[in-house]
Amino acid sequence: MDPRRLLTFRAVVRAGSISAGARDLGWTQPAVSQQLAGLERDAGTPLLVRGPTGVVPTEAGAVVLRHAAAVDAALRAAREEVDELIGLRSGTVRIAAFPSAGAVIVPAVAATLHERAAATQSPGVQLQMEEAEPPEAAALVRSNDVHLALAFRYPGPAEADDLVWRPLARDPIRIVLPAARPPVDGLEALRDEAWVAGCTRCRAHLLAACAAAGFAPDVRHVTDDYVAVQAFVARGVAVALLPELALRAATLDGVRAHPTPELAPRTIGVLHRRGVERVPAVAAVLTALEATAGG
């Protein structure tokens, strides 16, 4: 099968329609349709079901799509290795980051890269960020949509992973209470409170921490938005746990964060495919991440 047709097919499936895929590729719709027709001739079977709302792959199309993703990954890897050989010192690095890292760490890294480029009067390394929680960010690395993913891990068994996990910093967990309320000795003092919980991983950590303290929390509200979490607390209708990084990103009036020794910090780190760190542009971003997150 023609690799170009495979990549065209992948672009159309990802875009959801032939017209949207053509726009993403910068081609005309007839040109894309011609590529798809050629691929279906090569395969000897229909690969797409076309409907009024777009296209979806057939069973055979799903198989081809999987191999098209592998072709795309291999071509990108080849480009990156060639870049390494010619000593590329500029380029674009794509990074996925969870919200608070996207608000605190990534802008600082982008500023560092910009300052270095200005100092050397070179194009420098350009950073492109996409917001994603850790599981989705890891999937973006595997699909080769991003080079790096900022993620976090709570204490527990090591996660089996095909990606490289590079720890960057420890992120303490705080008890967040209304500002007028005095500190508490630990989680056990909050057993009768209503709670507001965050993302899936944060919620699992809250449940585990409260279970270790001898109770099941009454989780009344669930939101991934750390500002909304604080708003519930500020209004006096719930209490919460938040990582320090989220509080660095934004702290509302009316709340106060309290340390508690019973909660171990989570780890902030970066995920990437093995070998990508040898590409100079990616290595420059990794160096800036280590300096920024650890500082």
C-alpha positions as a Python dict, from the first residue, in 0.01 Angstrom:
ca = {
    (1, 'M'): (0, 0, 0),
    (2, 'D'): (115, 351, -83),
    (3, 'P'): (230, 528, 238),
    (4, 'R'): (92, 859, 113),
    (5, 'R'): (-250, 705, 68),
    (6, 'L'): (-227, 554, 416),
    (7, 'L'): (-151, 892, 571),
    (8, 'T'): (-433, 1054, 373),
    (9, 'F'): (-671, 786, 501),
    (10, 'R'): (-555, 849, 860),
    (11, 'A'): (-606, 1223, 825),
    (12, 'V'): (-962, 1176, 696),
    (13, 'V'): (-1059, 935, 974),
    (14, 'R'): (-911, 1165, 1239),
    (15, 'A'): (-1090, 1468, 1092),
    (16, 'G'): (-1421, 1281, 1067),
    (17, 'S'): (-1501, 1362, 707),
    (18, 'I'): (-1336, 1382, 364),
    (19, 'S'): (-1387, 1759, 342),
    (20, 'A'): (-1240, 1819, 688),
    (21, 'G'): (-948, 1590, 609),
    (22, 'A'): (-885, 1780, 287),
    (23, 'R'): (-876, 2109, 480),
    (24, 'D'): (-630, 1965, 733),
    (25, 'L'): (-406, 1839, 453),
    (26, 'G'): (-438, 2155, 245),
    (27, 'W'): (-565, 1954, -53),
    (28, 'T'): (-878, 1969, -266),
    (29, 'Q'): (-1157, 1728, -179),
    (30, 'P'): (-1137, 1549, -520),
    (31, 'A'): (-764, 1489, -466),
    (32, 'V'): (-832, 1330, -127),
    (33, 'S'): (-1116, 1120, -268),
    (34, 'Q'): (-882, 997, -542),
    (35, 'Q'): (-623, 891, -283),
    (36, 'L'): (-890, 706, -81),
    (37, 'A'): (-1024, 531, -390),
    (38, 'G'): (-672, 414, -476),
    (39, 'L'): (-618, 281, -125),
    (40, 'E'): (-947, 89, -135),
    (41, 'R'): (-840, -61, -469),
    (42, 'D'): (-510, -167, -310),
    (43, 'A'): (-695, -319, -14),
    (44, 'G'): (-958, -488, -231),
    (45, 'T'): (-1237, -390, 7),
    (46, 'P'): (-1419, -76, 129),
    (47, 'L'): (-1234, 98, 411),
    (48, 'L'): (-1481, 377, 492),
    (49, 'V'): (-1853, 399, 550),
    (50, 'R'): (-1968, 737, 419),
    (51, 'G'): (-2274, 900, 572),
    (52, 'P'): (-2442, 1240, 606),
    (53, 'T'): (-2247, 1319, 924),
    (54, 'G'): (-1905, 1205, 803),
    (55, 'V'): (-1705, 885, 767),
    (56, 'V'): (-1619, 591, 994),
    (57, 'P'): (-1376, 309, 919),
    (58, 'T'): (-1503, -38, 834),
    (59, 'E'): (-1355, -337, 1017),
    (60, 'A'): (-1089, -360, 747),
    (61, 'G'): (-1046, 16, 768),
    (62, 'A'): (-971, -9, 1141),
    (63, 'V'): (-689, -252, 1063),
    (64, 'V'): (-549, -19, 796),
    (65, 'L'): (-582, 278, 1033),
    (66, 'R'): (-370, 102, 1293),
    (67, 'H'): (-94, 41, 1039),
    (68, 'A'): (-126, 397, 905),
    (69, 'A'): (-54, 527, 1256),
    (70, 'A'): (257, 307, 1267),
    (71, 'V'): (371, 442, 928),
    (72, 'D'): (320, 800, 1051),
    (73, 'A'): (520, 728, 1367),
    (74, 'A'): (802, 569, 1167),
    (75, 'L'): (823, 863, 925),
    (76, 'R'): (825, 1116, 1208),
    (77, 'A'): (1095, 917, 1387),
    (78, 'A'): (1302, 911, 1068),
    (79, 'R'): (1267, 1289, 1035),
    (80, 'E'): (1374, 1337, 1395),
    (81, 'E'): (1679, 1112, 1355),
    (82, 'V'): (1782, 1302, 1042),
    (83, 'D'): (1738, 1627, 1234),
    (84, 'E'): (1969, 1487, 1500),
    (85, 'L'): (2234, 1397, 1242),
    (86, 'I'): (2239, 1744, 1091),
    (87, 'G'): (2257, 1905, 1434),
    (88, 'L'): (1919, 2080, 1433),
    (89, 'R'): (1916, 2358, 1692),
    (90, 'S'): (1572, 2493, 1611),
    (91, 'G'): (1234, 2343, 1541),
    (92, 'T'): (897, 2282, 1699),
    (93, 'V'): (841, 2059, 1998),
    (94, 'R'): (485, 1953, 2080),
    (95, 'I'): (396, 1896, 2444),
    (96, 'A'): (81, 1782, 2625),
    (97, 'A'): (29, 1903, 2981),
    (98, 'F'): (-229, 1868, 3257),
    (99, 'P'): (-402, 2200, 3341),
    (100, 'S'): (-196, 2330, 3634),
    (101, 'A'): (131, 2234, 3462),
    (102, 'G'): (1, 2411, 3152),
    (103, 'A'): (-63, 2720, 3363),
    (104, 'V'): (265, 2725, 3560),
    (105, 'I'): (541, 2511, 3407),
    (106, 'V'): (491, 2530, 3031),
    (107, 'P'): (472, 2914, 3009),
    (108, 'A'): (796, 2938, 3209),
    (109, 'V'): (966, 2688, 2977),
    (110, 'A'): (839, 2876, 2669),
    (111, 'A'): (977, 3201, 2812),
    (112, 'T'): (1316, 3037, 2878),
    (113, 'L'): (1334, 2909, 2519),
    (114, 'H'): (1233, 3251, 2385),
    (115, 'E'): (1505, 3423, 2590),
    (116, 'R'): (1769, 3178, 2466),
    (117, 'A'): (1666, 3234, 2105),
    (118, 'A'): (1682, 3613, 2151),
    (119, 'A'): (2025, 3589, 2312),
    (120, 'T'): (2165, 3380, 2024),
    (121, 'Q'): (1970, 3566, 1754),
    (122, 'S'): (1844, 3233, 1619),
    (123, 'P'): (1493, 3097, 1546),
    (124, 'G'): (1524, 2880, 1855),
    (125, 'V'): (1292, 2605, 1966),
    (126, 'Q'): (919, 2672, 1937),
    (127, 'L'): (690, 2506, 2190),
    (128, 'Q'): (333, 2402, 2110),
    (129, 'M'): (112, 2293, 2401),
    (130, 'E'): (-205, 2085, 2412),
    (131, 'E'): (-393, 2044, 2741),
    (132, 'A'): (-458, 1683, 2844),
    (133, 'E'): (-486, 1484, 3166),
    (134, 'P'): (-210, 1220, 3212),
    (135, 'P'): (-383, 918, 3049),
    (136, 'E'): (-482, 1121, 2742),
    (137, 'A'): (-140, 1289, 2731),
    (138, 'A'): (34, 950, 2730),
    (139, 'A'): (-191, 839, 2444),
    (140, 'L'): (-89, 1149, 2248),
    (141, 'V'): (277, 1054, 2290),
    (142, 'R'): (207, 696, 2174),
    (143, 'S'): (22, 820, 1866),
    (144, 'N'): (312, 1057, 1789),
    (145, 'D'): (87, 1363, 1810),
    (146, 'V'): (318, 1516, 2072),
    (147, 'H'): (684, 1465, 2160),
    (148, 'L'): (647, 1507, 2537),
    (149, 'A'): (374, 1481, 2799),
    (150, 'L'): (380, 1643, 3140),
    (151, 'A'): (202, 1412, 3383),
    (152, 'F'): (175, 1337, 3753),
    (153, 'R'): (174, 1021, 3960),
    (154, 'Y'): (56, 965, 4314),
    (155, 'P'): (246, 734, 4552),
    (156, 'G'): (181, 367, 4485),
    (157, 'P'): (306, 77, 4277),
    (158, 'A'): (515, 174, 3977),
    (159, 'E'): (308, 202, 3661),
    (160, 'A'): (399, -39, 3382),
    (161, 'D'): (462, 173, 3077),
    (162, 'D'): (613, 148, 2732),
    (163, 'L'): (714, 514, 2758),
    (164, 'V'): (1009, 668, 2940),
    (165, 'W'): (904, 830, 3270),
    (166, 'R'): (1139, 1111, 3379),
    (167, 'P'): (1056, 1252, 3728),
    (168, 'L'): (1095, 1628, 3755),
    (169, 'A'): (965, 1746, 4095),
    (170, 'R'): (763, 1660, 4404),
    (171, 'D'): (428, 1834, 4440),
    (172, 'P'): (296, 1848, 4800),
    (173, 'I'): (-75, 1789, 4865),
    (174, 'R'): (-260, 2047, 5076),
    (175, 'I'): (-586, 2046, 5269),
    (176, 'V'): (-792, 2340, 5142),
    (177, 'L'): (-1035, 2500, 5390),
    (178, 'P'): (-1229, 2826, 5409),
    (179, 'A'): (-990, 3106, 5507),
    (180, 'A'): (-1168, 3182, 5834),
    (181, 'R'): (-1145, 2821, 5950),
    (182, 'P'): (-852, 2713, 6171),
    (183, 'P'): (-616, 2436, 6055),
    (184, 'V'): (-698, 2076, 6138),
    (185, 'D'): (-467, 1805, 6271),
    (186, 'G'): (-535, 1570, 5980),
    (187, 'L'): (-792, 1421, 5748),
    (188, 'E'): (-971, 1235, 6028),
    (189, 'A'): (-1095, 1572, 6161),
    (190, 'L'): (-1281, 1619, 5832),
    (191, 'R'): (-1473, 1291, 5827),
    (192, 'D'): (-1810, 1467, 5861),
    (193, 'E'): (-1746, 1726, 5591),
    (194, 'A'): (-1874, 1743, 5235),
    (195, 'W'): (-1592, 1719, 4982),
    (196, 'V'): (-1525, 1844, 4631),
    (197, 'A'): (-1303, 1613, 4427),
    (198, 'G'): (-1100, 1661, 4111),
    (199, 'C'): (-991, 1449, 3815),
    (200, 'T'): (-1017, 1069, 3815),
    (201, 'R'): (-665, 1017, 3954),
    (202, 'C'): (-703, 1294, 4213),
    (203, 'R'): (-1038, 1153, 4321),
    (204, 'A'): (-885, 806, 4361),
    (205, 'H'): (-608, 957, 4573),
    (206, 'L'): (-864, 1137, 4792),
    (207, 'L'): (-1060, 814, 4848),
    (208, 'A'): (-743, 621, 4933),
    (209, 'A'): (-613, 890, 5171),
    (210, 'C'): (-945, 913, 5356),
    (211, 'A'): (-969, 533, 5374),
    (212, 'A'): (-624, 528, 5536),
    (213, 'A'): (-757, 782, 5787),
    (214, 'G'): (-1050, 552, 5867),
    (215, 'F'): (-1346, 698, 5678),
    (216, 'A'): (-1511, 730, 5338),
    (217, 'P'): (-1544, 1094, 5225),
    (218, 'D'): (-1883, 1239, 5135),
    (219, 'V'): (-1796, 1357, 4783),
    (220, 'R'): (-2072, 1601, 4686),
    (221, 'H'): (-1907, 1772, 4390),
    (222, 'V'): (-1667, 1660, 4117),
    (223, 'T'): (-1481, 1897, 3885),
    (224, 'D'): (-1147, 1900, 3703),
    (225, 'D'): (-1134, 2280, 3740),
    (226, 'Y'): (-913, 2366, 4039),
    (227, 'V'): (-1059, 2719, 4048),
    (228, 'A'): (-1410, 2573, 4078),
    (229, 'V'): (-1284, 2343, 4357),
    (230, 'Q'): (-1166, 2649, 4551),
    (231, 'A'): (-1494, 2832, 4485),
    (232, 'F'): (-1688, 2555, 4659),
    (233, 'V'): (-1447, 2574, 4954),
    (234, 'A'): (-1457, 2954, 4971),
    (235, 'R'): (-1836, 2940, 4993),
    (236, 'G'): (-1807, 2706, 5291),
    (237, 'V'): (-1998, 2417, 5129),
    (238, 'A'): (-1710, 2171, 5094),
    (239, 'V'): (-1346, 2100, 5173),
    (240, 'A'): (-1083, 1964, 4936),
    (241, 'L'): (-734, 1836, 4870),
    (242, 'L'): (-530, 2022, 4609),
    (243, 'P'): (-169, 1989, 4493),
    (244, 'E'): (54, 2289, 4553),
    (245, 'L'): (102, 2335, 4178),
    (246, 'A'): (-272, 2397, 4132),
    (247, 'L'): (-260, 2655, 4410),
    (248, 'R'): (39, 2823, 4245),
    (249, 'A'): (-163, 2848, 3925),
    (250, 'A'): (-449, 3025, 4103),
    (251, 'T'): (-552, 3077, 4466),
    (252, 'L'): (-891, 3233, 4533),
    (253, 'D'): (-962, 3477, 4812),
    (254, 'G'): (-1154, 3301, 5086),
    (255, 'V'): (-949, 2979, 5098),
    (256, 'R'): (-637, 2873, 5281),
    (257, 'A'): (-418, 2571, 5211),
    (258, 'H'): (-276, 2374, 5503),
    (259, 'P'): (7, 2120, 5494),
    (260, 'T'): (-51, 1776, 5639),
    (261, 'P'): (232, 1527, 5702),
    (262, 'E'): (5, 1226, 5646),
    (263, 'L'): (-20, 1298, 5272),
    (264, 'A'): (284, 1209, 5063),
    (265, 'P'): (349, 1441, 4767),
    (266, 'R'): (272, 1339, 4412),
    (267, 'T'): (546, 1335, 4148),
    (268, 'I'): (544, 1557, 3842),
    (269, 'G'): (730, 1410, 3547),
    (270, 'V'): (756, 1396, 3171),
    (271, 'L'): (673, 1103, 2943),
    (272, 'H'): (831, 1046, 2605),
    (273, 'R'): (913, 778, 2351),
    (274, 'R'): (1250, 611, 2393),
    (275, 'G'): (1515, 782, 2183),
    (276, 'V'): (1333, 1110, 2121),
    (277, 'E'): (1554, 1276, 2384),
    (278, 'R'): (1845, 1253, 2137),
    (279, 'V'): (1681, 1509, 1908),
    (280, 'P'): (1844, 1843, 2001),
    (281, 'A'): (1521, 2046, 1999),
    (282, 'V'): (1351, 1797, 2231),
    (283, 'A'): (1662, 1777, 2450),
    (284, 'A'): (1653, 2157, 2487),
    (285, 'V'): (1293, 2142, 2609),
    (286, 'L'): (1372, 1858, 2850),
    (287, 'T'): (1660, 2060, 2996),
    (288, 'A'): (1433, 2363, 3039),
    (289, 'L'): (1164, 2145, 3199),
    (290, 'E'): (1411, 2003, 3450),
    (291, 'A'): (1532, 2350, 3545),
    (292, 'T'): (1182, 2500, 3567),
    (293, 'A'): (991, 2220, 3743),
    (294, 'G'): (1273, 2149, 3985),
    (295, 'G'): (1340, 2515, 4064),
}
